[in-house]
Amino acid sequence: MTKDEIIVKIAKEAKLSKKAAGTAFGAFIGAITAALKKNDRVPIVGFGTFAVRKVKARTGRNPKTGKTIQISARKRPVFKAGKSLKDAVN
């Protein structure tokens, strides 16, 4: 499902215009992104939790040349599905 398909679905379900649904969806994504930038968790009851995890620096290998490279530490966004979502899928 693409972003446009999600917006159309939101517009239809909430009886909104596509423009209003697109704005609402953009605000939702923006709010989650802003919270993750501040290292906050974003739990959505019945759906799941968005969070940030720290990944340690490590040594990797360039697959093209075979040369070893150092991969720096970084933060990675993660999503953990909630029980309701897992049950709905299975």
N, CA, C and O atoms as CSV, one atom per row, in Angstrom:
chain,resi,resn,atom,element,x,y,z
A,1,MET,N,N,0.843,-1.165,0.000
A,1,MET,CA,C,0.000,0.000,0.000
A,1,MET,C,C,0.896,1.239,0.000
A,1,MET,O,O,1.796,1.361,0.831
A,2,THR,N,N,0.648,2.140,-0.922
A,2,THR,CA,C,1.457,3.351,-1.033
A,2,THR,C,C,0.894,4.467,-0.159
A,2,THR,O,O,-0.205,4.358,0.384
A,3,LYS,N,N,1.668,5.538,-0.038
A,3,LYS,CA,C,1.232,6.697,0.740
A,3,LYS,C,C,-0.073,7.266,0.165
A,3,LYS,O,O,-0.988,7.601,0.917
A,4,ASP,N,N,-0.155,7.373,-1.149
A,4,ASP,CA,C,-1.366,7.901,-1.781
A,4,ASP,C,C,-2.576,7.005,-1.508
A,4,ASP,O,O,-3.677,7.504,-1.275
A,5,GLU,N,N,-2.379,5.710,-1.537
A,5,GLU,CA,C,-3.479,4.784,-1.244
A,5,GLU,C,C,-3.949,4.931,0.205
A,5,GLU,O,O,-5.145,4.848,0.483
A,6,ILE,N,N,-3.011,5.149,1.121
A,6,ILE,CA,C,-3.366,5.364,2.529
A,6,ILE,C,C,-4.178,6.650,2.662
A,6,ILE,O,O,-5.184,6.672,3.371
A,7,ILE,N,N,-3.758,7.711,1.995
A,7,ILE,CA,C,-4.466,8.986,2.060
A,7,ILE,C,C,-5.881,8.851,1.504
A,7,ILE,O,O,-6.825,9.389,2.083
A,8,VAL,N,N,-6.035,8.147,0.401
A,8,VAL,CA,C,-7.367,7.930,-0.173
A,8,VAL,C,C,-8.240,7.148,0.806
A,8,VAL,O,O,-9.418,7.463,0.978
A,9,LYS,N,N,-7.667,6.129,1.448
A,9,LYS,CA,C,-8.403,5.321,2.424
A,9,LYS,C,C,-8.830,6.167,3.624
A,9,LYS,O,O,-9.966,6.054,4.086
A,10,ILE,N,N,-7.932,7.011,4.129
A,10,ILE,CA,C,-8.257,7.900,5.249
A,10,ILE,C,C,-9.378,8.861,4.844
A,10,ILE,O,O,-10.330,9.063,5.598
A,11,ALA,N,N,-9.263,9.444,3.666
A,11,ALA,CA,C,-10.274,10.391,3.185
A,11,ALA,C,C,-11.650,9.727,3.096
A,11,ALA,O,O,-12.659,10.321,3.475
A,12,LYS,N,N,-11.679,8.508,2.598
A,12,LYS,CA,C,-12.943,7.797,2.440
A,12,LYS,C,C,-13.535,7.412,3.795
A,12,LYS,O,O,-14.726,7.620,4.030
A,13,GLU,N,N,-12.713,6.850,4.691
A,13,GLU,CA,C,-13.189,6.397,6.005
A,13,GLU,C,C,-13.625,7.569,6.891
A,13,GLU,O,O,-14.633,7.473,7.591
A,14,ALA,N,N,-12.874,8.664,6.864
A,14,ALA,CA,C,-13.162,9.808,7.739
A,14,ALA,C,C,-14.058,10.844,7.060
A,14,ALA,O,O,-14.394,11.864,7.661
A,15,LYS,N,N,-14.443,10.586,5.811
A,15,LYS,CA,C,-15.273,11.509,5.032
A,15,LYS,C,C,-14.640,12.899,4.972
A,15,LYS,O,O,-15.274,13.911,5.267
A,16,LEU,N,N,-13.360,12.906,4.577
A,16,LEU,CA,C,-12.589,14.130,4.404
A,16,LEU,C,C,-12.199,14.281,2.950
A,16,LEU,O,O,-12.302,13.333,2.170
A,17,SER,N,N,-11.748,15.480,2.580
A,17,SER,CA,C,-11.190,15.647,1.237
A,17,SER,C,C,-9.813,14.995,1.222
A,17,SER,O,O,-9.204,14.774,2.269
A,18,LYS,N,N,-9.331,14.690,0.016
A,18,LYS,CA,C,-7.990,14.099,-0.094
A,18,LYS,C,C,-6.931,15.057,0.438
A,18,LYS,O,O,-5.941,14.622,1.027
A,19,LYS,N,N,-7.133,16.353,0.237
A,19,LYS,CA,C,-6.174,17.344,0.707
A,19,LYS,C,C,-6.121,17.345,2.234
A,19,LYS,O,O,-5.038,17.364,2.819
A,20,ALA,N,N,-7.284,17.324,2.876
A,20,ALA,CA,C,-7.332,17.322,4.339
A,20,ALA,C,C,-6.749,16.028,4.891
A,20,ALA,O,O,-6.035,16.050,5.894
A,21,ALA,N,N,-7.042,14.914,4.254
A,21,ALA,CA,C,-6.498,13.624,4.692
A,21,ALA,C,C,-4.983,13.605,4.529
A,21,ALA,O,O,-4.272,13.079,5.386
A,22,GLY,N,N,-4.486,14.172,3.437
A,22,GLY,CA,C,-3.044,14.250,3.206
A,22,GLY,C,C,-2.359,15.110,4.248
A,22,GLY,O,O,-1.270,14.779,4.716
A,23,THR,N,N,-2.993,16.216,4.613
A,23,THR,CA,C,-2.452,17.097,5.648
A,23,THR,C,C,-2.419,16.382,6.993
A,23,THR,O,O,-1.431,16.468,7.722
A,24,ALA,N,N,-3.502,15.675,7.323
A,24,ALA,CA,C,-3.572,14.939,8.586
A,24,ALA,C,C,-2.511,13.843,8.632
A,24,ALA,O,O,-1.839,13.668,9.649
A,25,PHE,N,N,-2.362,13.110,7.539
A,25,PHE,CA,C,-1.366,12.040,7.483
A,25,PHE,C,C,0.047,12.609,7.610
A,25,PHE,O,O,0.891,12.045,8.306
A,26,GLY,N,N,0.294,13.726,6.934
A,26,GLY,CA,C,1.603,14.379,7.021
A,26,GLY,C,C,1.900,14.856,8.437
A,26,GLY,O,O,3.033,14.753,8.908
A,27,ALA,N,N,0.875,15.381,9.117
A,27,ALA,CA,C,1.050,15.827,10.501
A,27,ALA,C,C,1.342,14.645,11.415
A,27,ALA,O,O,2.159,14.757,12.329
A,28,PHE,N,N,0.687,13.519,11.179
A,28,PHE,CA,C,0.913,12.295,11.958
A,28,PHE,C,C,2.364,11.825,11.806
A,28,PHE,O,O,3.040,11.550,12.797
A,29,ILE,N,N,2.827,11.735,10.581
A,29,ILE,CA,C,4.207,11.308,10.304
A,29,ILE,C,C,5.196,12.321,10.893
A,29,ILE,O,O,6.214,11.933,11.465
A,30,GLY,N,N,4.899,13.604,10.754
A,30,GLY,CA,C,5.769,14.637,11.290
A,30,GLY,C,C,5.878,14.575,12.810
A,30,GLY,O,O,6.957,14.769,13.370
A,31,ALA,N,N,4.745,14.300,13.480
A,31,ALA,CA,C,4.754,14.211,14.939
A,31,ALA,C,C,5.591,13.025,15.412
A,31,ALA,O,O,6.341,13.143,16.381
A,32,ILE,N,N,5.468,11.894,14.743
A,32,ILE,CA,C,6.260,10.711,15.103
A,32,ILE,C,C,7.740,10.977,14.850
A,32,ILE,O,O,8.580,10.636,15.683
A,33,THR,N,N,8.063,11.577,13.720
A,33,THR,CA,C,9.455,11.883,13.390
A,33,THR,C,C,10.072,12.838,14.407
A,33,THR,O,O,11.205,12.636,14.842
A,34,ALA,N,N,9.330,13.878,14.787
A,34,ALA,CA,C,9.833,14.845,15.764
A,34,ALA,C,C,10.083,14.177,17.118
A,34,ALA,O,O,11.085,14.463,17.774
A,35,ALA,N,N,9.187,13.298,17.533
A,35,ALA,CA,C,9.363,12.595,18.810
A,35,ALA,C,C,10.591,11.686,18.762
A,35,ALA,O,O,11.358,11.631,19.724
A,36,LEU,N,N,10.782,10.975,17.653
A,36,LEU,CA,C,11.933,10.082,17.529
A,36,LEU,C,C,13.247,10.865,17.491
A,36,LEU,O,O,14.264,10.388,17.994
A,37,LYS,N,N,13.232,12.055,16.904
A,37,LYS,CA,C,14.436,12.890,16.893
A,37,LYS,C,C,14.856,13.253,18.306
A,37,LYS,O,O,16.043,13.428,18.580
A,38,LYS,N,N,13.876,13.368,19.214
A,38,LYS,CA,C,14.159,13.688,20.615
A,38,LYS,C,C,14.370,12.425,21.453
A,38,LYS,O,O,14.401,12.496,22.682
A,39,ASN,N,N,14.516,11.279,20.800
A,39,ASN,CA,C,14.707,9.976,21.452
A,39,ASN,C,C,13.511,9.548,22.307
A,39,ASN,O,O,13.673,8.767,23.245
A,40,ASP,N,N,12.328,10.044,21.998
A,40,ASP,CA,C,11.117,9.641,22.713
A,40,ASP,C,C,10.540,8.373,22.096
A,40,ASP,O,O,10.717,8.110,20.907
A,41,ARG,N,N,9.845,7.589,22.926
A,41,ARG,CA,C,9.082,6.446,22.429
A,41,ARG,C,C,7.704,6.952,22.039
A,41,ARG,O,O,7.195,7.891,22.651
A,42,VAL,N,N,7.089,6.340,21.023
A,42,VAL,CA,C,5.746,6.713,20.592
A,42,VAL,C,C,4.880,5.452,20.607
A,42,VAL,O,O,4.783,4.751,19.600
A,43,PRO,N,N,4.244,5.164,21.767
A,43,PRO,CA,C,3.366,3.996,21.818
A,43,PRO,C,C,1.973,4.346,21.303
A,43,PRO,O,O,1.396,5.355,21.708
A,44,ILE,N,N,1.436,3.524,20.421
A,44,ILE,CA,C,0.076,3.683,19.922
A,44,ILE,C,C,-0.665,2.417,20.333
A,44,ILE,O,O,-0.473,1.350,19.749
A,45,VAL,N,N,-1.516,2.554,21.348
A,45,VAL,CA,C,-2.213,1.403,21.925
A,45,VAL,C,C,-3.024,0.687,20.841
A,45,VAL,O,O,-3.773,1.316,20.094
A,46,GLY,N,N,-2.865,-0.623,20.769
A,46,GLY,CA,C,-3.566,-1.425,19.779
A,46,GLY,C,C,-2.848,-1.517,18.444
A,46,GLY,O,O,-3.293,-2.247,17.558
A,47,PHE,N,N,-1.756,-0.796,18.280
A,47,PHE,CA,C,-1.019,-0.827,17.018
A,47,PHE,C,C,0.425,-1.234,17.229
A,47,PHE,O,O,0.865,-2.249,16.690
A,48,GLY,N,N,1.176,-0.457,18.009
A,48,GLY,CA,C,2.582,-0.772,18.254
A,48,GLY,C,C,3.324,0.413,18.806
A,48,GLY,O,O,2.724,1.430,19.154
A,49,THR,N,N,4.640,0.283,18.886
A,49,THR,CA,C,5.479,1.321,19.465
A,49,THR,C,C,6.633,1.655,18.531
A,49,THR,O,O,7.348,0.773,18.055
A,50,PHE,N,N,6.798,2.958,18.279
A,50,PHE,CA,C,7.949,3.457,17.550
A,50,PHE,C,C,8.989,3.877,18.579
A,50,PHE,O,O,8.636,4.477,19.594
A,51,ALA,N,N,10.256,3.578,18.343
A,51,ALA,CA,C,11.318,3.928,19.280
A,51,ALA,C,C,12.629,4.104,18.512
A,51,ALA,O,O,12.699,3.860,17.308
A,52,VAL,N,N,13.668,4.534,19.239
A,52,VAL,CA,C,15.001,4.697,18.664
A,52,VAL,C,C,15.955,3.796,19.435
A,52,VAL,O,O,15.942,3.776,20.665
A,53,ARG,N,N,16.774,3.058,18.713
A,53,ARG,CA,C,17.797,2.214,19.339
A,53,ARG,C,C,19.167,2.679,18.884
A,53,ARG,O,O,19.346,3.125,17.750
A,54,LYS,N,N,20.130,2.569,19.787
A,54,LYS,CA,C,21.515,2.904,19.450
A,54,LYS,C,C,22.198,1.653,18.920
A,54,LYS,O,O,22.079,0.573,19.499
A,55,VAL,N,N,22.911,1.812,17.816
A,55,VAL,CA,C,23.647,0.715,17.200
A,55,VAL,C,C,25.130,1.009,17.374
A,55,VAL,O,O,25.584,2.105,17.046
A,56,LYS,N,N,25.888,0.048,17.886
A,56,LYS,CA,C,27.327,0.234,18.138
A,56,LYS,C,C,28.106,0.319,16.829
A,56,LYS,O,O,27.663,-0.169,15.789
A,57,ALA,N,N,29.258,0.941,16.905
A,57,ALA,CA,C,30.173,0.974,15.764
A,57,ALA,C,C,30.679,-0.446,15.503
A,57,ALA,O,O,30.823,-1.243,16.430
A,58,ARG,N,N,30.941,-0.745,14.261
A,58,ARG,CA,C,31.401,-2.093,13.932
A,58,ARG,C,C,32.257,-2.058,12.669
A,58,ARG,O,O,32.289,-1.066,11.941
A,59,THR,N,N,32.941,-3.160,12.437
A,59,THR,CA,C,33.751,-3.305,11.235
A,59,THR,C,C,32.929,-4.045,10.192
A,59,THR,O,O,32.315,-5.071,10.480
A,60,GLY,N,N,32.925,-3.509,8.973
A,60,GLY,CA,C,32.203,-4.134,7.874
A,60,GLY,C,C,33.141,-4.396,6.709
A,60,GLY,O,O,34.347,-4.166,6.792
A,61,ARG,N,N,32.565,-4.877,5.633
A,61,ARG,CA,C,33.367,-5.189,4.455
A,61,ARG,C,C,32.648,-4.646,3.221
A,61,ARG,O,O,31.453,-4.872,3.036
A,62,ASN,N,N,33.390,-3.932,2.387
A,62,ASN,CA,C,32.848,-3.447,1.129
A,62,ASN,C,C,32.680,-4.657,0.211
A,62,ASN,O,O,33.675,-5.296,-0.132
A,63,PRO,N,N,31.458,-4.990,-0.195
A,63,PRO,CA,C,31.259,-6.198,-1.005
A,63,PRO,C,C,31.892,-6.115,-2.398
A,63,PRO,O,O,32.197,-7.140,-3.007
A,64,LYS,N,N,32.084,-4.904,-2.890
A,64,LYS,CA,C,32.657,-4.756,-4.228
A,64,LYS,C,C,34.168,-4.973,-4.230
A,64,LYS,O,O,34.706,-5.646,-5.108
A,65,THR,N,N,34.852,-4.391,-3.229
A,65,THR,CA,C,36.313,-4.471,-3.214
A,65,THR,C,C,36.851,-5.473,-2.199
A,65,THR,O,O,37.999,-5.904,-2.306
A,66,GLY,N,N,36.040,-5.844,-1.224
A,66,GLY,CA,C,36.499,-6.753,-0.180
A,66,GLY,C,C,37.279,-6.050,0.926
A,66,GLY,O,O,37.707,-6.692,1.885
A,67,LYS,N,N,37.468,-4.743,0.804
A,67,LYS,CA,C,38.222,-3.969,1.781
A,67,LYS,C,C,37.385,-3.786,3.057
A,67,LYS,O,O,36.181,-3.540,2.983
A,68,THR,N,N,38.035,-3.908,4.230
A,68,THR,CA,C,37.319,-3.699,5.484
A,68,THR,C,C,37.140,-2.204,5.726
A,68,THR,O,O,38.024,-1.398,5.434
A,69,ILE,N,N,35.976,-1.856,6.266
A,69,ILE,CA,C,35.671,-0.462,6.562
A,69,ILE,C,C,35.103,-0.365,7.979
A,69,ILE,O,O,34.580,-1.339,8.521
A,70,GLN,N,N,35.217,0.811,8.557
A,70,GLN,CA,C,34.659,1.044,9.891
A,70,GLN,C,C,33.295,1.703,9.723
A,70,GLN,O,O,33.185,2.754,9.093
A,71,ILE,N,N,32.263,1.092,10.282
A,71,ILE,CA,C,30.909,1.636,10.244
A,71,ILE,C,C,30.666,2.326,11.580
A,71,ILE,O,O,30.782,1.704,12.636
A,72,SER,N,N,30.331,3.599,11.532
A,72,SER,CA,C,30.184,4.386,12.764
A,72,SER,C,C,28.900,4.037,13.524
A,72,SER,O,O,27.956,3.479,12.965
A,73,ALA,N,N,28.897,4.382,14.813
A,73,ALA,CA,C,27.711,4.186,15.644
A,73,ALA,C,C,26.622,5.123,15.153
A,73,ALA,O,O,26.904,6.193,14.615
A,74,ARG,N,N,25.370,4.712,15.344
A,74,ARG,CA,C,24.256,5.535,14.894
A,74,ARG,C,C,22.998,5.170,15.648
A,74,ARG,O,O,22.971,4.197,16.402
A,75,LYS,N,N,21.962,5.949,15.443
A,75,LYS,CA,C,20.656,5.654,16.017
A,75,LYS,C,C,19.771,5.114,14.898
A,75,LYS,O,O,19.833,5.586,13.763
A,76,ARG,N,N,18.955,4.130,15.226
A,76,ARG,CA,C,18.099,3.493,14.232
A,76,ARG,C,C,16.650,3.519,14.710
A,76,ARG,O,O,16.374,3.111,15.838
A,77,PRO,N,N,15.712,3.990,13.876
A,77,PRO,CA,C,14.312,3.919,14.266
A,77,PRO,C,C,13.814,2.478,14.155
A,77,PRO,O,O,14.150,1.766,13.208
A,78,VAL,N,N,13.010,2.061,15.132
A,78,VAL,CA,C,12.460,0.703,15.119
A,78,VAL,C,C,10.962,0.762,15.417
A,78,VAL,O,O,10.472,1.720,16.014
A,79,PHE,N,N,10.258,-0.261,14.998
A,79,PHE,CA,C,8.833,-0.388,15.280
A,79,PHE,C,C,8.588,-1.782,15.822
A,79,PHE,O,O,9.029,-2.771,15.239
A,80,LYS,N,N,7.881,-1.856,16.941
A,80,LYS,CA,C,7.511,-3.141,17.513
A,80,LYS,C,C,5.992,-3.234,17.474
A,80,LYS,O,O,5.297,-2.429,18.095
A,81,ALA,N,N,5.488,-4.209,16.749
A,81,ALA,CA,C,4.047,-4.378,16.607
A,81,ALA,C,C,3.415,-4.781,17.940
A,81,ALA,O,O,3.981,-5.564,18.702
A,82,GLY,N,N,2.233,-4.227,18.201
A,82,GLY,CA,C,1.500,-4.564,19.409
A,82,GLY,C,C,0.736,-5.868,19.237
A,82,GLY,O,O,0.633,-6.401,18.132
A,83,LYS,N,N,0.209,-6.368,20.327
A,83,LYS,CA,C,-0.505,-7.647,20.315
A,83,LYS,C,C,-1.715,-7.612,19.394
A,83,LYS,O,O,-1.948,-8.563,18.648
A,84,SER,N,N,-2.483,-6.540,19.434
A,84,SER,CA,C,-3.679,-6.432,18.588
A,84,SER,C,C,-3.323,-6.507,17.101
A,84,SER,O,O,-4.017,-7.165,16.325
A,85,LEU,N,N,-2.245,-5.834,16.711
A,85,LEU,CA,C,-1.806,-5.859,15.321
A,85,LEU,C,C,-1.331,-7.249,14.922
A,85,LEU,O,O,-1.647,-7.738,13.838
A,86,LYS,N,N,-0.565,-7.882,15.815
A,86,LYS,CA,C,-0.086,-9.241,15.532
A,86,LYS,C,C,-1.246,-10.208,15.379
A,86,LYS,O,O,-1.242,-11.050,14.481
A,87,ASP,N,N,-2.247,-10.089,16.259
A,87,ASP,CA,C,-3.416,-10.967,16.199
A,87,ASP,C,C,-4.219,-10.726,14.909
A,87,ASP,O,O,-4.722,-11.674,14.307
A,88,ALA,N,N,-4.336,-9.469,14.492
A,88,ALA,CA,C,-5.086,-9.145,13.291
A,88,ALA,C,C,-4.423,-9.728,12.031
A,88,ALA,O,O,-5.105,-10.122,11.085
A,89,VAL,N,N,-3.099,-9.773,12.039
A,89,VAL,CA,C,-2.363,-10.290,10.878
A,89,VAL,C,C,-2.433,-11.811,10.813
A,89,VAL,O,O,-2.498,-12.390,9.729
A,90,ASN,N,N,-2.419,-12.449,11.969
A,90,ASN,CA,C,-2.414,-13.917,12.002
A,90,ASN,C,C,-3.771,-14.501,12.066
A,90,ASN,O,O,-3.917,-15.723,12.099
